[in-house]
């Protein structure tokens, strides 16, 4: 499986494209000392759909000075149906500046003939004031 090309739509949304799905990461502008959240969402393209039986997960690594409410999100933490999967990653930064997060998003998309498990390496930046 190859990594889809990456483009930035506007400063706070990163989009990963594939012929099977779109992966969107929406990052807010955060305030130091206040909880905020990043939304990581995958939307399958027709005729693909989310595999509801796959052990979908999102593991996020935050930079020093950022407390993650839950760094190892599982299927039960997601908003998941056949049309999309969304994880909300809650975090609290302790200092101002640009913060870089990395992680692994595991999911599967299927169509009538086949399923395609995906492990997507993700990276996103959050501006903290």
N, C-alpha and C positions, 0 to 999 in steps of 0.2 A: 504494500500500500504506500503510495507516495503522498507527500505532504502537499495539500492544495496551495495555490498561490495566495498570497496575503495582500490585502489592500486596506487603506484607511479611508473610510467614508467621511468622517469628520473627527475632530480630536478625541472623542470619547467612545467611538465604536470601532472595533476591529472586526473584519469579516474574513473568514476562511472559506474559500469556494471549492466545491467539488461537483462532479456530475451527479452525485447521489444526495448531497445535502449542503446546507449552508450553516456555518457555525458563526454566531454573533456574540461578541463580548462587549457589553455596555458598561462603561466605567464612569462613575460620578466624579465630581470635584469634591474632595473630602476635606473635613476640618480636623485638625489635630485635636485629639482627646475625645472625639465624637464618633460613635459607631456609624458606619456607612456600609453600602453593599454594592457588589459587582454582580451583574447578571450574565450568566453563561448559558446560551441557548442554541440548540441544534434543531433545524427544521429540515426534514427530508424533502427531496424533490420528487414529484410524481414520476414513476409509479411506486417509488420507495415509501416505506413507513417505518416508524420506530418499532423495534422488537421489544415488547413489553416483558418478555421472559429473561432477557439478557441481564446479567448483573451490572447494570449501569452504575458508574461511579465517577467522581471528580475528586482528585487529590491536588491540593493547592499548597505551594510553598511561598510564604511571604518573606519580605526582607526583614532585617533586624529593625526593631522599633515598631513593628506592626503585629498586633495580637489578632489572630484569626479565631472567630467563635467556634468554627469546626473546620479543620484542615482536611479531613477525610470524609467527604460526603458520599453517601450510598443512595441506592435507588429510592428508599423510603424518604429521603430528604428532598427529592426532586418533584417538580410538577411534570408528570409524565403521562402522555397518551400517544396514540398512534401518529398524531400530527406533529408532535414536538416534545422536546425534553428541555427543562429549564432548571438550573441550579442558581440560587441566590447565595453568594459568598459574603457573609458578614465579617467585618474587620474593624479594628479601632487603631488608627495610627497615633503614635506618641510624639511625632515630630513633623514639621513642614518639609516640603520638597517632593520631588518626583520619586515615587515608590514603584519598584518593578516586582511583579509576581510571576511565578512560573507554575506549571502543573501538568497533569495528565488527565484527559477526559476519555473515559472508556464507554462506548455505546455500540449499538448495532442497528443497522437499517436493513430492511428486507423488502423483497417484492415477491411475486407469486413463485418464481423459479428458484430464488436463492436469497441467502442472507449474507450480509457483509459486516463482520465485526470491525470496529475502528478503535485505535488508540491514537488520540490526537495530542501532541505536545502543544501546550498553549503558553503564551506569554502576554501579559498586559501591563500597562503602566497607569498609575493613578496619581493625579496632581493633588497634593495635600497642602492646604493653607494654614 
